[in-house]
Amino acid sequence: MAENKEATYNEDSIRSLDWKEHIRLRPGMYIGKLGDGSSADDGIYVLLKEVMDNCIDEYAMGYGKAIDIKMDAGRVEVRDYGRGIPLGKVVDVVSKINTGAKYDSKAFQKSVGLNGVGTKAVNALSDYFKVQAYREGKTKWAEFNKGELIAESEQIDTNEKNGTHVIFEPDSTVFKHYHYIPQYVEAMIWNYCYLNAGLAINFNKQKYISQNGLLDLLRRKTDEETLRYPIIHLKGEDIEVALSHSNQYGEEYYSFVNGQNTTQGGTHLTAFKEAVVRTVREHFGKDYAPEDVRQSIIGAISVRVQEPVFESQTKTKLGSQTMSPEEGSTTVRTFINDFMKEKLDNFLHMNPAVKEALKKRIEQSERERKELAGIKKLANERAKKANLHNKKLRDCKFHLTDEKEEKRSETVIFITEGDSASGSITKARNPELQAVFSLRGKPLNCFGLTKKIVYENEEFNLLQHALDIENGIDGLRYKKIIIATDADVDGMHIRLLLLTFFLQFFPDLVRGGHLFILETPLFRVRNKKETIYCYSEEEKLKAIEKLSPKPEITRFKGLGEISPDEFEGFIGEDIRLEPVILEKESSIPRVLNYYMGKNTPERQRFIIDNLRIEKDVIEELDEVA
């Protein structure tokens, strides 16, 4: 082997990074993926969570009953009313790794984090960071820029209540084009409230509070009219669960450890699913199939353990775990199983109406599964004959090679219409992580149809195989499913038909935050020196003003009209995505009936009131007519 004289390895090759350099060099190790805020697990939300976790730990220890959050553009403020950071350590706790109170398990028995990294990461990844502590009539503050201390005060007198006030502005060079989506922030706040009954969180002057814990969570997440029986709510020491069954397809779970929303589940969620099936089987004395017991379930579980072992710094998945570090302590799996076996079994004995409704729901799922068995077999054979991976799906290399599992969070699939659009995206995409699925014509309007149609309709059958969601979203092959249709009447219609498909048959996929709409530019405004792509009429007018006097203006109607070279910028680092978010008032049956049901006067009035008259839209409508 030839010697590489350029790659010398000596004492000069060894470099020691200080804490902030390491965080800024490898931010993913501390806050997961960066993102622009279009996903609920993007880094800017993790920054807020890290600050909030400290406030919650103070509340859990019995200090302070309220937390104030202010958010204005990219500036975030969080004020709690706990004990306040000891004034002599205000600088250290936000700028020295392995500095904090959580190493003392007596002070923080079951806190969210124990490694003392959280607020240091926020500090290092912020253009501006300020921490101020109020404690026993005294206060002290310190200001930082990207982790560097730029100013600090002496200890001075104050009339403010005890607590800690943190202000930060995420670094725009790290979080490019970022924006906070209020619904994601509200969802995070509600989760804190559900897990800390009685805590009041004020977000931009709106108050959030829960008195009934996970019962309130499920009430907010569901339309109770669709539930087959009233929500079962069970509580014990260090555990709380809530569950019911609905009329919708799929399974829907919310899991928490020490107040942390474990969006990727872990041992506690797996144990919860197993325990529900085992308890139901034993209670009814029947060997029900697990998928029949869990079909249409909506459940939530929260546990508290000492020194939780998460699989990453962002704490989204619980690893193998015992309830406490003492030798011989019971495992989380055994703890949850024993709790459910006693509490759920007792509940069913004491509530015969709920017991009967649960039994009917399980037996209905069993009948539906058996009726679909033959159709599913034929559909699977058709999918193989259709040569899915050559004709419909251009997969990403992540699924064709032994890529590292952590890259799964970056995988996406674009659902496109027609060959021209799919051709443009395929040429412009990142083949390592971006896949493309090409539709043939308009999908079927599946509103009001049963899941049988998913197997009988070739497009739907091939799409669910491409996503690998036939048996639930646990096997979902891509983190993000992106609907990429043309910005014209037909494109909007196809988008609506796809939304109907996912909402009707895979609502848990939508609620899980996996579905997005690709925003592509409507206009290209350019002169000889500069080109500006515009995503709205307002942006177009600003571009015209900037490039005056008379720049060239192009209106993109179809994705196929955009060259692959141009398209690369729209689906790369600067991609703009609009998440499909279901809010509390968004009852799926009502939403689908409103948009896809009979043409009611209510819908006609909505269209008239919100109609935007544009020349090109009128031309397109004339063409359709």
LUMROTI-496655 format. One record per residue (C-alpha): x, y, z; residue in three letters. Coordinates in steps of 0.25 Angstrom, whole numbers, padded with zeros to 4 digits, always signed. Example, Ala and Ser with C-alpha at 12.3 -4.5 7.8 and 13.67 -1.06 7.14 Angstrom:
+0049-0018+0031ALA
+0055-0004+0029SER
This chain:
+0000+0000+0000MET
+0005+0014-0004ALA
+0009+0023+0008GLU
+0000+0035+0009ASN
+0010+0046+0012LYS
-0001+0057+0014GLU
-0008+0049+0025ALA
+0002+0050+0036THR
-0002+0045+0050TYR
+0006+0052+0062ASN
+0003+0060+0074GLU
-0001+0072+0066ASP
-0013+0063+0060SER
-0019+0062+0074ILE
-0029+0073+0077ARG
-0037+0076+0090SER
-0050+0083+0087LEU
-0057+0091+0098ASP
-0071+0088+0102TRP
-0078+0098+0092LYS
-0069+0095+0081GLU
-0072+0080+0082HIS
-0087+0083+0083ILE
-0087+0092+0071ARG
-0078+0082+0063LEU
-0088+0071+0066ARG
-0101+0077+0069PRO
-0108+0064+0065GLY
-0102+0057+0077MET
-0109+0066+0087TYR
-0122+0071+0080ILE
-0125+0060+0069GLY
-0127+0065+0055LYS
-0127+0080+0052LEU
-0139+0083+0042GLY
-0146+0096+0040ASP
-0158+0094+0050GLY
-0167+0087+0040SER
-0166+0074+0048SER
-0170+0073+0063ALA
-0156+0066+0066ASP
-0147+0077+0059ASP
-0136+0083+0068GLY
-0143+0096+0071ILE
-0154+0089+0079TYR
-0143+0081+0086VAL
-0137+0094+0090LEU
-0150+0099+0097LEU
-0152+0085+0103LYS
-0138+0085+0109GLU
-0141+0098+0116VAL
-0155+0094+0120MET
-0151+0081+0126ASP
-0143+0088+0137ASN
-0156+0096+0140CYS
-0164+0083+0141ILE
-0154+0077+0150ASP
-0155+0089+0160GLU
-0170+0087+0159TYR
-0169+0072+0162ALA
-0161+0075+0174MET
-0172+0084+0179GLY
-0167+0098+0175TYR
-0175+0107+0167GLY
-0189+0105+0161LYS
-0188+0112+0148ALA
-0178+0114+0136ILE
-0179+0126+0126ASP
-0174+0124+0112ILE
-0173+0136+0102LYS
-0170+0134+0087MET
-0168+0145+0077ASP
-0163+0141+0063ALA
-0150+0134+0067GLY
-0148+0139+0081ARG
-0153+0130+0093VAL
-0154+0133+0107GLU
-0157+0123+0119VAL
-0160+0127+0133ARG
-0162+0118+0144ASP
-0165+0120+0159TYR
-0157+0109+0165GLY
-0145+0111+0175ARG
-0136+0118+0165GLY
-0122+0114+0161ILE
-0112+0117+0173PRO
-0107+0131+0169LEU
-0092+0127+0170GLY
-0094+0116+0160LYS
-0103+0123+0149VAL
-0091+0123+0139VAL
-0086+0109+0142ASP
-0100+0102+0141VAL
-0102+0107+0126VAL
-0087+0107+0122SER
-0080+0095+0128LYS
-0082+0081+0124ILE
-0085+0071+0136ASN
-0090+0083+0145THR
-0104+0082+0151GLY
-0112+0077+0163ALA
-0118+0065+0156LYS
-0106+0056+0160TYR
-0112+0057+0174ASP
-0123+0047+0173SER
-0128+0051+0186LYS
-0131+0065+0180ALA
-0137+0060+0167PHE
-0141+0046+0169GLN
-0148+0044+0156LYS
-0145+0055+0147SER
-0145+0056+0132VAL
-0129+0056+0130GLY
-0117+0054+0138LEU
-0105+0057+0130ASN
-0105+0072+0131GLY
-0105+0075+0116VAL
-0118+0081+0113GLY
-0117+0096+0115THR
-0102+0096+0111LYS
-0107+0091+0097ALA
-0117+0102+0096VAL
-0107+0112+0100ASN
-0096+0107+0090ALA
-0107+0107+0079LEU
-0113+0120+0081SER
-0109+0134+0075ASP
-0113+0140+0088TYR
-0115+0133+0102PHE
-0118+0139+0115LYS
-0121+0133+0128VAL
-0126+0140+0141GLN
-0128+0134+0154ALA
-0137+0140+0165TYR
-0134+0135+0179ARG
-0138+0140+0193GLU
-0138+0155+0189GLY
-0126+0154+0181LYS
-0123+0153+0166THR
-0112+0150+0156LYS
-0112+0149+0141TRP
-0102+0145+0130ALA
-0102+0147+0115GLU
-0096+0138+0104PHE
-0094+0137+0089ASN
-0092+0123+0083LYS
-0088+0119+0097GLY
-0078+0130+0099GLU
-0080+0138+0112LEU
-0082+0153+0107ILE
-0087+0159+0120ALA
-0091+0156+0134GLU
-0097+0164+0146SER
-0093+0165+0161GLU
-0103+0160+0171GLN
-0113+0171+0173ILE
-0126+0172+0181ASP
-0140+0169+0174THR
-0154+0168+0178ASN
-0157+0157+0168GLU
-0162+0144+0172LYS
-0152+0132+0173ASN
-0149+0125+0160GLY
-0141+0125+0147THR
-0143+0133+0134HIS
-0137+0128+0121VAL
-0137+0135+0108ILE
-0131+0129+0095PHE
-0131+0131+0080GLU
-0127+0119+0072PRO
-0114+0121+0063ASP
-0119+0124+0049SER
-0106+0118+0043THR
-0109+0104+0050VAL
-0125+0104+0048PHE
-0126+0110+0034LYS
-0140+0116+0031HIS
-0145+0112+0044TYR
-0159+0115+0049HIS
-0167+0111+0061TYR
-0181+0105+0057ILE
-0191+0108+0069PRO
-0198+0095+0068GLN
-0185+0087+0071TYR
-0182+0097+0083VAL
-0196+0095+0088GLU
-0196+0080+0087ALA
-0183+0080+0095MET
-0189+0089+0106ILE
-0201+0081+0107TRP
-0193+0068+0109ASN
-0186+0075+0121TYR
-0199+0079+0126CYS
-0205+0065+0125TYR
-0193+0059+0132LEU
-0193+0070+0143ASN
-0208+0071+0148ALA
-0210+0085+0153GLY
-0198+0092+0147LEU
-0202+0104+0139ALA
-0194+0108+0127ILE
-0196+0122+0121ASN
-0192+0122+0106PHE
-0193+0136+0100ASN
-0204+0140+0110LYS
-0212+0127+0108GLN
-0214+0118+0120LYS
-0212+0103+0119TYR
-0216+0094+0130ILE
-0220+0079+0133SER
-0227+0073+0145GLN
-0229+0059+0140ASN
-0216+0055+0134GLY
-0216+0045+0123LEU
-0231+0044+0123LEU
-0231+0059+0118ASP
-0220+0055+0108LEU
-0229+0045+0101LEU
-0241+0054+0102ARG
-0234+0064+0094ARG
-0228+0054+0084LYS
-0241+0048+0081THR
-0255+0051+0077ASP
-0262+0044+0088GLU
-0274+0041+0079GLU
-0265+0031+0071THR
-0261+0023+0084LEU
-0267+0010+0086ARG
-0267+0011+0101TYR
-0263+0022+0111PRO
-0248+0024+0113ILE
-0242+0015+0124ILE
-0233+0023+0133HIS
-0224+0015+0143LEU
-0214+0021+0153LYS
-0204+0015+0162GLY
-0190+0019+0168GLU
-0181+0023+0157ASP
-0191+0019+0146ILE
-0203+0024+0139GLU
-0210+0019+0127VAL
-0223+0022+0119ALA
-0229+0015+0107LEU
-0241+0012+0099SER
-0245+0007+0085HIS
-0250+0015+0074SER
-0257+0013+0060ASN
-0244+0017+0053GLN
-0234+0008+0046TYR
-0220+0007+0052GLY
-0214+0008+0066GLU
-0210+0021+0073GLU
-0201+0022+0085TYR
-0195+0033+0094TYR
-0184+0029+0103SER
-0176+0036+0114PHE
-0165+0034+0124VAL
-0162+0044+0135ASN
-0170+0054+0127GLY
-0163+0052+0114GLN
-0171+0049+0102ASN
-0164+0037+0096THR
-0169+0038+0082THR
-0161+0026+0078GLN
-0167+0017+0089GLY
-0158+0007+0096GLY
-0158-0004+0106THR
-0170+0003+0114HIS
-0179+0004+0101LEU
-0176-0010+0097THR
-0179-0015+0111ALA
-0192-0007+0111PHE
-0197-0013+0097LYS
-0193-0027+0102GLU
-0200-0025+0115ALA
-0213-0020+0109VAL
-0213-0033+0100VAL
-0210-0042+0111ARG
-0220-0037+0121THR
-0231-0037+0111VAL
-0228-0051+0107ARG
-0228-0056+0121GLU
-0240-0048+0125HIS
-0249-0053+0114PHE
-0242-0067+0114GLY
-0240-0066+0099LYS
-0227-0067+0090ASP
-0230-0054+0083TYR
-0220-0050+0072ALA
-0212-0038+0077PRO
-0215-0030+0065GLU
-0230-0032+0067ASP
-0229-0027+0082VAL
-0221-0015+0078ARG
-0228-0011+0065GLN
-0234+0003+0067SER
-0228+0005+0080ILE
-0224+0019+0086ILE
-0215+0018+0098GLY
-0206+0026+0107ALA
-0196+0022+0117ILE
-0187+0029+0127SER
-0177+0023+0136VAL
-0166+0029+0145ARG
-0153+0022+0148VAL
-0140+0025+0155GLN
-0129+0028+0145GLU
-0136+0025+0132PRO
-0127+0019+0121VAL
-0131+0026+0108PHE
-0125+0022+0094GLU
-0121+0036+0091SER
-0119+0050+0097GLN
-0132+0054+0092THR
-0139+0044+0100LYS
-0149+0039+0090THR
-0148+0024+0093LYS
-0146+0017+0106LEU
-0136+0005+0106GLY
-0135-0007+0115SER
-0140-0002+0128GLN
-0142-0005+0143THR
-0151+0003+0152MET
-0139+0007+0161SER
-0124+0005+0161PRO
-0124-0004+0173GLU
-0120-0018+0171GLU
-0132-0028+0168GLY
-0141-0017+0165SER
-0153-0021+0156THR
-0152-0018+0141THR
-0162-0008+0134VAL
-0168-0019+0126ARG
-0171-0027+0139THR
-0176-0015+0146PHE
-0186-0011+0135ILE
-0191-0025+0133ASN
-0194-0027+0148ASP
-0201-0013+0148PHE
-0210-0016+0136MET
-0213-0030+0140LYS
-0218-0025+0153GLU
-0224-0012+0150LYS
-0230-0014+0136LEU
-0236-0028+0140ASP
-0242-0022+0152ASN
-0248-0010+0144PHE
-0254-0019+0134LEU
-0261-0028+0145HIS
-0267-0015+0151MET
-0271-0009+0138ASN
-0279-0020+0130PRO
-0284-0010+0119ALA
-0270-0006+0116VAL
-0266-0021+0116LYS
-0277-0024+0106GLU
-0273-0012+0097ALA
-0259-0016+0097LEU
-0262-0031+0094LYS
-0271-0026+0082LYS
-0260-0017+0076ARG
-0250-0029+0077ILE
-0259-0038+0070GLU
-0262-0028+0059GLN
-0247-0026+0057SER
-0246-0042+0056GLU
-0257-0043+0046ARG
-0251-0032+0037GLU
-0237-0038+0038ARG
-0242-0051+0033LYS
-0251-0045+0022GLU
-0239-0038+0017LEU
-0229-0050+0018ALA
-0232-0055+0004GLY
-0232-0042-0003ILE
-0219-0038+0004LYS
-0213-0051-0002LYS
-0217-0047-0016LEU
-0213-0033-0014ALA
-0199-0037-0009ASN
-0197-0046-0022GLU
-0202-0034-0031ARG
-0192-0025-0024ALA
-0181-0035-0027LYS
-0185-0036-0042LYS
-0186-0021-0043ALA
-0171-0021-0041ASN
-0173-0009-0031LEU
-0159-0005-0030HIS
-0157-0003-0044ASN
-0170+0003-0049LYS
-0176+0011-0038LYS
-0165+0013-0027LEU
-0151+0018-0029ARG
-0146+0015-0015ASP
-0134+0022-0007CYS
-0121+0015-0005LYS
-0124+0015+0010PHE
-0133+0003+0008HIS
-0124-0004-0002LEU
-0111-0004+0006THR
-0107-0006+0021ASP
-0108+0009+0024GLU
-0107+0013+0039LYS
-0120+0012+0046GLU
-0120+0027+0051GLU
-0121+0032+0036LYS
-0135+0026+0036ARG
-0140+0040+0042SER
-0135+0046+0029GLU
-0143+0037+0019THR
-0154+0043+0011VAL
-0163+0038+0000ILE
-0169+0048-0010PHE
-0183+0044-0016ILE
-0184+0050-0030THR
-0194+0051-0041GLU
-0190+0046-0055GLY
-0177+0043-0062ASP
-0172+0057-0064SER
-0173+0061-0049ALA
-0167+0048-0044SER
-0156+0050-0055GLY
-0152+0064-0050SER
-0152+0060-0035ILE
-0145+0047-0038THR
-0134+0054-0045LYS
-0133+0065-0035ALA
-0134+0057-0022ARG
-0124+0052-0012ASN
-0124+0037-0016PRO
-0117+0033-0003GLU
-0130+0037+0005LEU
-0141+0042-0004GLN
-0150+0032-0011ALA
-0161+0035-0021VAL
-0174+0028-0023PHE
-0182+0031-0036SER
-0197+0032-0037LEU
-0204+0028-0050ARG
-0215+0038-0052GLY
-0225+0042-0041LYS
-0226+0033-0029PRO
-0240+0027-0025LEU
-0249+0036-0016ASN
-0249+0026-0004CYS
-0258+0034+0005PHE
-0268+0025+0012GLY
-0261+0012+0007LEU
-0256+0001+0015THR
-0241-0004+0016LYS
-0245-0015+0006LYS
-0243-0004-0005ILE
-0228-0002-0001VAL
-0225-0016-0006TYR
-0235-0016-0018GLU
-0230-0003-0024ASN
-0216-0005-0030GLU
-0211+0009-0027GLU
-0215+0008-0013PHE
-0209-0006-0011ASN
-0196-0002-0017LEU
-0195+0011-0009LEU
-0197+0003+0004GLN
-0187-0007+0000HIS
-0177+0004-0004ALA
-0179+0010+0010LEU
-0179-0004+0017ASP
-0192+0000+0025ILE
-0201-0012+0022GLU
-0199-0017+0037ASN
-0198-0003+0044GLY
-0188+0009+0044ILE
-0178+0002+0052ASP
-0172-0003+0039GLY
-0173+0011+0032LEU
-0161+0011+0023ARG
-0160+0026+0022TYR
-0160+0037+0033LYS
-0167+0047+0024LYS
-0177+0044+0013ILE
-0178+0057+0004ILE
-0190+0059-0005ILE
-0184+0066-0017ALA
-0194+0070-0027THR
-0196+0082-0037ASP
-0200+0095-0032ALA
-0213+0095-0041ASP
-0227+0090-0040VAL
-0224+0076-0043ASP
-0212+0076-0034GLY
-0220+0081-0022MET
-0231+0070-0025HIS
-0221+0059-0025ILE
-0215+0065-0012ARG
-0229+0064-0006LEU
-0231+0050-0011LEU
-0218+0046-0004LEU
-0221+0053+0009LEU
-0234+0045+0009THR
-0227+0032+0007PHE
-0218+0034+0018PHE
-0228+0040+0028LEU
-0238+0029+0025GLN
-0229+0017+0026PHE
-0216+0021+0033PHE
-0220+0033+0043PRO
-0209+0029+0052ASP
-0199+0032+0041LEU
-0205+0046+0040VAL
-0206+0048+0055ARG
-0191+0043+0057GLY
-0187+0055+0048GLY
-0182+0047+0036HIS
-0190+0054+0025LEU
-0186+0067+0018PHE
-0189+0075+0006ILE
-0178+0080-0003LEU
-0178+0095-0005GLU
-0172+0098-0019THR
-0170+0112-0025PRO
-0181+0118-0032LEU
-0173+0128-0039PHE
-0159+0130-0044ARG
-0155+0145-0045VAL
-0141+0148-0051ARG
-0133+0158-0059ASN
-0119+0157-0065LYS
-0112+0157-0051LYS
-0122+0150-0041GLU
-0133+0140-0040THR
-0143+0139-0029ILE
-0153+0128-0027TYR
-0166+0132-0021CYS
-0176+0123-0013TYR
-0187+0133-0013SER
-0193+0146-0019GLU
-0187+0154-0008GLU
-0173+0149-0010GLU
-0175+0151-0025LYS
-0178+0166-0024LEU
-0166+0168-0014LYS
-0157+0161-0024ALA
-0162+0170-0036ILE
-0160+0182-0027GLU
-0146+0177-0024LYS
-0142+0174-0039LEU
-0148+0186-0045SER
-0151+0191-0056PRO
-0157+0179-0064LYS
-0152+0166-0060PRO
-0156+0153-0067GLU
-0167+0146-0059ILE
-0170+0131-0061THR
-0182+0124-0055ARG
-0180+0109-0051PHE
-0193+0101-0053LYS
-0187+0087-0052GLY
-0175+0081-0046LEU
-0171+0075-0059GLY
-0169+0090-0064GLU
-0157+0092-0054ILE
-0144+0087-0059SER
-0137+0077-0050PRO
-0125+0087-0048ASP
-0135+0097-0042GLU
-0143+0086-0035PHE
-0131+0081-0027GLU
-0131+0094-0019GLY
-0146+0092-0015PHE
-0145+0078-0009ILE
-0131+0080-0003GLY
-0126+0088+0008GLU
-0136+0099+0006ASP
-0148+0090+0004ILE
-0161+0096+0009ARG
-0171+0086+0015LEU
-0185+0089+0021GLU
-0188+0078+0031PRO
-0202+0072+0032VAL
-0207+0075+0046ILE
-0219+0070+0052LEU
-0224+0079+0064GLU
-0234+0076+0075LYS
-0246+0080+0067GLU
-0242+0072+0055SER
-0251+0060+0056SER
-0247+0052+0044ILE
-0261+0047+0041PRO
-0266+0061+0041ARG
-0254+0066+0033VAL
-0255+0056+0022LEU
-0270+0057+0021ASN
-0269+0072+0020TYR
-0259+0072+0009TYR
-0262+0059+0002MET
-0277+0056+0005GLY
-0289+0062-0002LYS
-0288+0076-0007ASN
-0294+0083+0005THR
-0298+0098+0005PRO
-0288+0099+0017GLU
-0277+0095+0007ARG
-0282+0104-0004GLN
-0282+0116+0005ARG
-0268+0113+0010PHE
-0263+0112-0005ILE
-0270+0125-0008ILE
-0264+0133+0004ASP
-0250+0128+0002ASN
-0249+0128-0013LEU
-0237+0136-0019ARG
-0239+0141-0033ILE
-0226+0140-0041GLU
-0225+0140-0056LYS
-0218+0127-0057ASP
-0227+0120-0048VAL
-0239+0124-0056ILE
-0233+0119-0069GLU
-0230+0106-0062GLU
-0245+0105-0058LEU
-0249+0108-0072ASP
-0241+0097-0077GLU
-0247+0087-0067VAL
-0261+0092-0071ALA
